[in-house]
Amino acid sequence: MDSLAVWVDHQFRHHRWRMHALFWLVVLAVYVVFFGRQNNNYGQTLFFVGLLMPVTIGTTYFFNYFLIPRYLITGRYPAFILYSVYTLLTSLFLAMMVVLLTFVVVARLHIHQMDPASLDILFLLASLLMVVFLAAAIKMMIHWRKSREDYQQLMRERVETELKLLKAQLNPHFLFNTLNNLYYLTTKKSDRAPQAVLQLSEILDYVLQAGKSDFVALGKELRQVDNYIALEMLRYEGRVALERQVEGDLGKYQIPPMTIVSLIENAFKHGVMPVATGAWIKLSVHAAEDSLRVSVSNSRKDGALNSGIGLTNLTSQLSLLYGAKHVLEIEHERNKFLVNLTLKS
């Protein structure tokens, strides 16, 4: 049924009037052959069917281009039913008038070659009305398919728009924090500021280039994680102990850009910044055969918050890109904050 709708819609779009003409020619031929076999007089059958076709065509187009768009599609069902009944009754009345006038003309002109009684006129009228319902069904099938395509396109555009908005919020947020780090180094006139500038330039290039894509190689993401950690360690020096463990085939996986960077950023901002000493961060990346598991945990000042706009936006971005194929677990403990991310292959 769906493939038929696709074919009909495609043909109607590119050869509209030809398809309409072909449809009615096929209807005419089918009815002439079907009813002509009753009396073996195809010429007479063609004459009567041809007389009734204008009524059928008019009724069909009135349904498809007036009643259905104005009442059925808009949900005005009682009005659609009422006007449909009126339309069908009017169509039957006009068809019967055509038949009666034909009988009168044939009788007065004494055309012996024409014998209207040899045709089952009532069955013919009922059959022609079936064409109206067939055409209406095709119209609704095409409308249903187009509505479904429009909805899917709307959902795709919505997802793309949301992803762009999330990236627009995430990247400036990260850059703002990094620039604060550089400001801190320059105010201290640190000799490590030039190296920090080089690392920041690499991160900026990554944000500008990889940020245009939905996914990047895991290895590239981890390199920027190292750059970010190096920038943060320049600022915090001996205030934080950091453990980093990476295992598995990194080349097998791609992830959304800034995913792990955002987790590390969140750990530094909410786990290290609020305390003077004794902070710690642990990063674990395990690339297994069937999934990629990322774990980031950090020390937490009792009662302090441990999530911000970066983590919130990352959660939304992962939901849009992965749906049910990812698991994001966030655990709050008294002195510990843990984020476990699993991306299924």
Beta strands, then each sheet from edge to edge (+ up, - down):
strand 1: 216-217
strand 2: 240-248
strand 3: 254-255
strand 4: 279-287
strand 5: 291-299
strand 6: 326-332
strand 7: 336-344
sheet 1: 1+ 3-
sheet 2: 2+ 4+ 5- 7+ 6-
end
